[in-house]
Amino acid sequence: MRLRLYRGKWAVVWRDGGTTRRRSLHTADRELAERRFRDVKIERPGETVADSMAVYLAEKRLTARSFHSMETAWRALASTFGHLRPDQVTRDLCRSYASKRKRGGVSDGTIIKDLGVLKSALRWAKPNSGATFAMPAAPPPRERHLTREEFDRLLSGAALPHVRLFLLLALSTAGRASAVLDLTWDRVDFQRGAVRLSKGEKGRKGRATVPMTERLRKALLEAYAARESDFVVEWGGRQVKSVKRAFASAAKMAGVSDISPHVLRHSAAVWMAEAGRPMEEIAQFLGHTDPRVTFRVYARFSPDHLRKAAAALE
């Protein structure tokens, strides 16, 4: 094992078979890093999938942005895979797991995420473990989006001010719920009229810097004047961790069905496409690194989509 500076922070680096491993010491101070280095004990994965997953989760606990979802996935996976050796994970077993989860009402998308966590963990712990995987087919792109009238009803159905602010932010920035709930006032620039969803991390999904709409600016100014914490969406002076329950209540009050907070992001993109905005522009607004993803999902909502092709058939 040795110390190495990685992206401004010291880390322990070692070789595990033919793979280089790294564990951050979470400091840029060399002296502190050397003290922490003396206390580091690198655990080796054991023989079972559960052993490998335990080490993987311990490694990712302080670094993975989606650690909670990894833990949730493993709770679902453990009874089927935990007692096995990695080489006993087969395509047939994955298909059996998927069938069992589907019978329990779990979506293909969730099953894909579960098996994806298992696959990543085993590749990290034992790159040549012999495990093989079969995934359900990816679900089709979401079709459900709100009309403008539905969104206004949803806004009217939100009894609490922090829920109304969340709705306006999520639609007006096209941000994911997690990005909106993480937003702090230092990233709201009233002078430039912009909201920066990203905290500055590289590779953060869908966190762009976008201009404020006039309706959002008004709501933000009111919230800023009444703020009790650093978080834009707050309740009782504390960050709001989830709006699922409040969102469902607002939807019920508004008589709008079959929606989730993510529908707000999807609706924003659809509205931009319906207005004829270029796919490259919508991709930047959504924070997509590859405009082909945007085109595949939203091009069909554009008023000009395939019109030239149809004209050739006249």
C-alpha positions in Angstrom: 0.0 0.0 0.0 1.1 3.6 -0.7 -0.1 7.1 -0.4 -1.2 9.0 -3.5 -2.7 12.4 -4.2 -5.9 12.0 -6.2 -8.1 15.0 -7.2 -6.6 17.1 -4.4 -7.2 14.5 -1.6 -4.8 11.8 -0.3 -5.7 8.2 -0.8 -4.4 4.7 0.0 -3.6 2.8 -3.2 -2.9 -0.9 -3.4 -2.9 -3.8 -5.9 -5.5 -6.6 -5.6 -4.6 -9.3 -8.0 -4.4 -7.5 -11.3 -6.5 -4.5 -10.2 -5.5 -1.2 -8.6 -7.7 -0.3 -5.7 -8.0 3.1 -4.0 -9.5 4.3 -0.7 -9.7 8.1 0.0 -8.4 9.4 3.3 -10.6 12.5 2.8 -7.9 15.1 3.5 -5.5 17.3 1.5 -3.1 17.6 4.4 -0.1 15.2 4.0 0.6 15.0 7.7 -3.0 14.1 8.6 -3.0 11.6 5.7 0.1 9.9 7.0 -1.5 9.5 10.4 -4.7 8.0 8.9 -2.6 5.8 6.7 -1.1 4.0 9.7 -4.6 3.1 10.8 -5.9 1.8 7.5 -6.7 -1.9 7.3 -7.7 -3.1 3.9 -10.2 -5.9 4.1 -10.2 -8.6 1.5 -13.5 -10.0 0.0 -14.3 -13.4 1.4 -15.8 -16.4 -0.4 -19.5 -15.5 -0.7 -21.4 -12.8 -2.6 -22.3 -11.3 0.8 -18.6 -11.0 1.8 -17.8 -9.2 -1.5 -20.9 -6.9 -1.1 -19.9 -6.0 2.5 -16.5 -4.8 1.4 -17.9 -3.0 -1.6 -20.5 -1.1 0.5 -17.9 -0.3 3.1 -15.7 1.2 0.3 -18.6 3.2 -1.2 -20.2 4.4 2.0 -18.3 7.8 2.0 -17.9 8.3 -1.8 -21.0 7.0 -3.6 -23.7 9.6 -4.2 -26.3 6.8 -4.5 -25.1 4.8 -1.5 -28.6 4.6 0.0 -30.0 3.0 -3.2 -27.1 0.5 -3.2 -28.1 -0.6 0.3 -31.7 -0.8 -0.7 -30.8 -3.0 -3.7 -28.7 -5.3 -1.6 -31.5 -5.8 0.9 -33.6 -7.1 -2.0 -30.7 -9.2 -3.4 -29.3 -10.8 -0.3 -31.7 -13.7 0.2 -31.2 -14.9 -3.3 -27.5 -14.3 -3.9 -25.8 -13.7 -0.5 -24.9 -17.3 0.4 -23.5 -18.1 -3.0 -20.0 -18.0 -4.4 -19.6 -15.3 -7.1 -19.2 -18.0 -9.8 -22.6 -19.4 -8.8 -24.3 -16.2 -10.0 -25.7 -17.3 -13.4 -28.0 -15.8 -16.1 -30.7 -18.4 -15.1 -30.5 -17.3 -11.5 -30.8 -13.6 -12.5 -33.9 -14.4 -14.6 -35.4 -16.3 -11.7 -34.8 -13.4 -9.4 -36.3 -11.0 -11.9 -39.5 -13.2 -12.2 -39.9 -13.3 -8.4 -39.6 -9.6 -8.1 -42.0 -9.0 -10.9 -44.6 -11.2 -9.2 -44.2 -8.9 -6.2 -45.1 -5.9 -8.3 -41.6 -4.6 -8.8 -40.8 -2.8 -12.1 -38.2 -3.9 -14.7 -36.4 -0.6 -14.0 -35.9 -1.4 -10.3 -34.8 -5.0 -11.1 -32.2 -3.7 -13.6 -30.9 -1.3 -10.9 -30.7 -4.1 -8.3 -28.8 -6.5 -10.6 -26.6 -3.6 -11.7 -25.4 -3.0 -8.1 -24.7 -6.7 -7.8 -22.7 -6.7 -11.1 -20.7 -3.7 -10.1 -19.9 -5.1 -6.7 -18.6 -8.4 -7.9 -16.6 -6.8 -10.7 -15.0 -4.5 -8.1 -14.3 -7.2 -5.6 -13.4 -10.1 -7.9 -13.0 -9.0 -11.6 -12.6 -12.6 -12.8 -15.2 -14.2 -10.5 -17.0 -16.0 -13.3 -20.4 -14.5 -12.5 -22.7 -14.0 -15.4 -25.8 -11.8 -15.6 -29.1 -11.4 -17.5 -31.1 -8.2 -17.2 -34.7 -7.6 -18.1 -35.3 -5.4 -21.2 -35.0 -1.7 -20.4 -38.4 -0.1 -19.9 -39.7 2.2 -22.7 -39.3 6.0 -22.2 -41.8 7.6 -19.9 -44.9 8.8 -21.8 -46.7 10.6 -19.0 -46.2 14.3 -18.8 -48.3 17.1 -17.4 -50.2 19.6 -19.5 -49.9 23.3 -18.4 -53.5 23.1 -17.0 -52.6 20.0 -15.0 -49.5 21.7 -13.6 -51.5 24.8 -12.5 -54.0 22.5 -10.7 -51.1 20.6 -9.1 -49.7 23.9 -7.9 -53.1 24.9 -6.5 -53.4 21.6 -4.7 -50.1 22.1 -2.8 -51.1 23.4 0.6 -47.6 23.9 2.0 -45.3 26.6 0.8 -42.2 24.4 0.5 -44.1 22.0 -1.7 -45.2 24.8 -4.0 -41.6 26.0 -4.2 -40.4 22.5 -5.0 -43.0 22.2 -7.8 -41.9 25.5 -9.4 -38.2 24.7 -9.0 -38.5 21.2 -10.4 -40.5 22.3 -13.4 -38.6 25.5 -14.1 -35.2 24.0 -13.8 -36.0 20.5 -15.2 -34.0 19.3 -12.2 -34.2 15.9 -10.6 -35.9 15.8 -7.2 -32.6 15.1 -5.5 -31.0 18.1 -7.1 -33.8 20.4 -6.2 -33.9 19.3 -2.6 -30.1 19.6 -2.4 -30.2 23.2 -3.7 -28.7 25.9 -1.4 -29.0 29.6 -1.6 -25.4 30.2 -2.5 -26.2 28.6 -5.9 -29.2 30.9 -6.6 -27.8 34.0 -8.4 -30.5 36.7 -8.5 -28.2 39.1 -10.2 -27.6 36.9 -13.2 -31.0 35.3 -12.9 -29.6 31.7 -12.8 -29.9 28.6 -10.7 -26.9 26.3 -10.5 -28.1 22.8 -9.5 -24.6 21.3 -9.5 -22.4 21.5 -6.4 -19.4 21.5 -8.8 -18.9 17.7 -8.8 -17.8 16.2 -12.0 -20.1 13.6 -13.5 -23.2 14.6 -11.5 -26.2 13.5 -13.5 -28.6 16.1 -14.8 -27.4 19.1 -12.8 -27.1 22.1 -15.1 -27.1 25.8 -14.6 -30.3 27.3 -16.0 -31.9 30.7 -16.2 -34.8 31.6 -13.9 -38.3 32.1 -15.3 -40.1 35.2 -14.0 -42.5 33.1 -12.0 -39.7 31.2 -10.4 -37.8 34.4 -9.6 -40.8 35.8 -7.7 -41.2 32.6 -5.7 -37.5 32.4 -4.9 -37.4 36.0 -3.7 -40.3 35.4 -1.4 -38.6 32.2 0.0 -35.3 34.0 0.4 -36.9 36.7 2.5 -38.4 34.1 4.8 -35.4 31.6 4.8 -34.4 29.9 8.0 -31.6 27.7 6.7 -29.1 27.4 3.8 -31.5 25.1 1.9 -33.9 26.6 -0.6 -36.6 23.9 0.0 -36.9 23.8 3.8 -39.4 23.0 6.4 -39.1 24.2 10.0 -35.5 25.5 9.3 -34.4 22.0 8.0 -33.7 20.5 4.7 -36.5 18.5 3.2 -35.3 15.0 2.4 -38.3 13.8 0.4 -41.5 15.3 -1.1 -43.1 12.0 -2.2 -45.9 12.0 0.4 -46.6 15.7 0.0 -46.4 15.4 -3.8 -48.9 12.6 -3.7 -51.3 14.6 -1.5 -51.1 17.6 -3.9 -51.7 15.3 -6.9 -54.8 13.8 -5.2 -56.1 17.3 -4.3 -55.6 18.4 -8.0 -57.2 15.2 -9.4 -54.0 14.5 -11.4 -53.2 10.8 -11.5 -50.3 8.5 -12.4 -47.5 11.0 -11.7 -44.4 11.2 -9.5 -42.0 14.1 -8.9 -39.9 13.0 -11.8 -42.8 13.8 -14.2 -42.0 17.5 -13.6 -38.6 17.1 -15.2 -40.1 15.1 -18.0 -42.9 17.6 -18.5 -40.4 20.5 -18.7 -38.5 18.7 -21.5 -41.7 17.9 -23.4 -42.8 21.5 -23.2 -39.5 22.7 -24.6 -39.7 20.2 -27.4 -43.3 21.1 -28.2 -42.1 24.8 -28.4 -39.7 23.8 -31.2 -36.5 24.2 -29.1 -33.4 22.4 -30.6 -32.6 19.1 -29.0 -29.0 20.3 -28.2 -30.5 23.2 -26.2 -32.9 20.9 -24.3 -30.0 18.5 -23.6 -28.0 21.3 -22.0 -31.0 22.3 -19.9 -31.4 18.7 -18.7 -27.7 18.2 -18.1 -27.5 15.4 -20.6 -23.9 14.8 -21.7 -25.0 13.0 -24.8 -27.7 14.8 -26.9 -28.6 11.5 -28.6 -30.3 10.5 -25.3 -32.4 13.7 -25.5 -33.2 13.1 -29.2 -34.3 9.5 -28.6 -36.7 10.5 -25.8 -38.0 13.9 -26.8 -37.6 14.4 -30.6 -41.1 13.0 -31.2 -42.7 15.9 -29.3 -41.1 18.5 -31.6 -43.6 20.0 -34.1 -41.1 19.6 -36.9 -40.2 15.9 -36.1 -40.3 13.8 -39.3 -42.1 16.6 -41.3 -39.5 16.6 -44.0 -39.7 12.8 -44.3 -43.5 13.0 -44.5 -43.2 15.8 -47.2 -41.3 13.4 -49.4 -44.3 11.2 -49.5 -46.6 13.9 -51.0 
